[in-house]
Each structure stands twice: as C-alpha cells, then as structure tokens.
Amino acid sequence: MVSRQSKTVEEAITEYHRRYFRAPPTGFDSWARLALDNDMLLIDEFDGMTKAFEPYQQVDPTVLAKILERVLDMDLDDLVIVKIENSKITSSSDKFWNYHGEYLHDWLAKPLYKELLPNLTIILNTFDEPKVVIDSKYAQPTLDQASNIQFTNFGKTHPWSRMTLNCPGASPVSEVAEHIAVEFVADLTQTQDVCQHREYEKLHGFFHTPGNLNLVDLPVPLFSQARPSTFHDLMYPSPYYEAHRDDYNAEKGFPWDQKRTSLYWRGSTTGGYNTIENWQEMHRQRLVLSTIPQNGPYNITLLEQKTSRSSWNPYRRISTPKLQGLFETSISEVVQCDEEACDELKAALPPEGSQPDSASYHHKYVLDMDGNGFSGRYYRILRSRSAVIKQTLLKEWHDDWLVPWYHFIPLSMQGSEVWEMMRFFSTDEGDEIGAAIAESSSRWTETNLRKVDIELVTLRLILEYGALFDRKQ
C-alpha cells in the first residue's frame, strides 16, 4: 500500500481526480506539500472520509448554511460548535464536552495550517452515537425544510427500521437471515454493510435498543467519531484517542514470547439499554456468555485445511472445556439496564470490577468490541504488542489505513468463529501469524498515528468540508 502512494504534489492531485472524479478542494496542493514534507505514509488513502461528503455535495450551499443556522439555534448539549474566521479558531467554551473543540483547535493551530483554513462553522458530535440518517425524500431539501429541521430521540426504543430506511428493498435487510455455524470475515466491507445483514438487528445493542440516540433525517453536515454503514455523519479523528495517546506504557508491556496464549477482554455492559427481554442479545454480553465456563459446555466446530492452498472445512466437533484455557473474558460492571435486568445480569455475569490497562498486556490476543459507539481502547491495545481481535460494525476515519488480517484480526458480529480462531492461534503456525499481526499493528501506530498525521488528516477534512460551501471550487 505504501509503495503506490503519490510521491509529488502533482501525483497527489492526479490521484485525487482519478478516485473522486472531481477537482480537489482549494488548498489541496499546499496540504499535499505539507503531507509529503512531514513524511505522511498514506497520502492518498482517504476514500472513506472523502466519500462521506458525497450526499452533501448534492445539497445547495445556501440550504446547507440554513441547516447549520437552524442546528446552532437549537444549542444541543451534545454538540460542540467550532468557528473559523480569518484563521482564528474558537469553540463553545461552556460545554462539558468542549475538549473536542479544544483538540480540533490544537490540531489546526500551526501557522502553515491556519493560513489554509476557510471561514467555516463546524459541528462536532461529542456523543458516542452518530446522528444522521438522511431520508431520501430530504436528500435535496428546500430552505423551508431546512428551517424546520428536528432531532428525534430514539433512546431505549427499537429503531432498526429508521436506521435502515435507505437500504434497497431487495437487500437481505428485508429478509430473515440464517446464521452460519463457522464463518471467518473475508470481506470486512461486506461484513459491515448493515443492509446486507438483517440479523444485526438482534446482534448489536446499538441496532437493538440503544441507550441514547438522537437522529435527524435531513443532511446535517456534522462530524462524528464513528458511524455504521447506513448513517451519513462525516467522520473525524476522535479526540478521545488523542487524550489517551500516552496510556500505553511500554515498560509494563511484554514481548510476544512472554505473553499467555489466551484471549482477554473485560468491560462493562454498555452497547445498548438492557431489559429482561433483550440483555442476552447485546453484543458484549453475548460474547462473554459464549466464552465463560459456567455457561457451557457445548460443542463447537473445528476446521482443517488439507493443503496450504485448499479451503478450510469442518472436520470435528469438540466440547468447549477442552479450549477453555484460551479465554479470559468477563464483565467489569453492570450498567445501562432496568432494575430487573440488572439483577439478572449480575447473577449470570457477576461483575469482577475493573483492572488496570496493563492486565491485557499479559495476553497474546486482546478482544476489542464496540460499546455504545467506537471502542476508545483500540489504539492503546494496537500499540501493546498483542494481536487485536476486533469486532465492530462502526466505520472510523482510519479504516482506509488499517488492513484486516495484517494489522488486526476481524471477528464477525455473530462471533461463533472465535473458538476455532483461538484453537488455530494456539498452534505453532497460528502463533507465528499472531506474532506477525501484533508486530504489524504496533509498528502501524508508530508510523501512522503520529500527532502530525492526525493534524494533517484533520486539515484535509476541513478543506473538504469547506468545499461544500464554495461550489465555485
């Protein structure tokens, strides 16, 4: 991937035209020069972030401005407003979550960046949950519709149909999907395509019963930290990651051969609002239930490969206790539940309290799952020289930069393959592959997560955002 990146400003401009069939935004040439001068490795890999702007390019700039004006008048607590005027950056200083605005200010503060900034108003969604699912009938709203924009609260409800209203009628989202016993993730884009997976309605807490969710059906160009495939929020680097940049202490880490061959996860019952009817379907609880000894034993399917070039096929079923030593998963705290569900959760999954971050560093494999939104521990465990097994339905800005099965190990939403996955990683061949993935992820954080990389990513996003309001570009 690195070898095919643009090596000059002219190449970067040509590549932009090739990928997006339009001219780059004003200031792109200067941005490309800054990226090259600062040794950004993946100067061209911005597809996810850039294509997120496409729905908004269909909206008249005057209407977009009216939408922003209306949202500003609402003064919602979970939105931080950042204004750029004559290279001066200010944000909503009285908001609890204003550190989002402060980090954006910090990322754009260098004089060489500030001279490129257009005059803009930026809306940052500080909550974990995204907010924008554009109804096709409002894809090109009128000024009158923009003036009457509203956010609707879907917290503690079942908003699946609202979240998937733009899925094609013939897609599997309209059908009942069947679970497959053991299936590894071969195509992460397809796996995360919510329209292709009707079963996600009951496999992920966010789609099942979110604890908090405010949705808008008009094209509001706000920035969120992560979003599923059916949402239209613009994406930006999470300030939470930056605030916790130094959480990993290498002195408390271990080399691969001193780690235990086991999968570690401990976390709270976030991810959705738990009731007596639904808590066993929430993604975090379901995975822990499927890997703890007190909930078994049950039989699982193992796979084998006849030759190095042949496919993997089922060959044997064994009882889970034979592999139980490969798992250390538990609940730290029971939260986001009604009283009856909380009691049942505590009985089924007795909370074991939190552990220091370094607890995961003893294990070769560390599971990372969505909570109410993206997982804030992701960058830390990528740094930790353990191999990350990642289960997520959320897209983030970095998706174009992280390669499945090279930087991390993707886990399906159903998660049934985790037993066979860990069985394989306990073999000599699997251990060698796991060690290589752990090394790749650790090296990736050193070369692609520098502060200057986050600054330049943010600057490019702001230039793209500015082009929405200046169609003369």
Secondary structure, DSSP 4 states (H G I P E B T S, - for coil): -GGGS--SHHHHHHHHHHHHSSPPPTTHHHHHHHHHHTT-S-TT--HHHHHTTHHHHTS-HHHHHHHHHHHHHH--TTEEEEEEETTEEEE-TTSTTTHHHHHHHHHT-SHHHHTTPPSEEEEEE-SSS--B---GGGSS--HHHHHT---EE-TTS--HHHHTTTS-TTSGGGSPPPP-SS---S-HHHHT-GGG-GGGGGT-HHHH--SS-EEB-S----EES-B-TT---EE---HHHHHTTT---GGG---GGGSEEEEEEEE-S-SS-B-TTTGGGSHHHHHHHHHSGGG---EEEEEEESSTTSPEEEEEEEEGGGGGGGEEEEES---SB-HHHHHHHHHHS-------GGGGGGEEEEEEE-SSSS-TTHHHHHHTTSEEEEE---B-GGGGT--BTTTBEE--SS-TTHHHHHHHHTSHHHHHHHHHHHHHHHHHHHHH--HHHHHHHHHHHHHHHHHHT-TT-
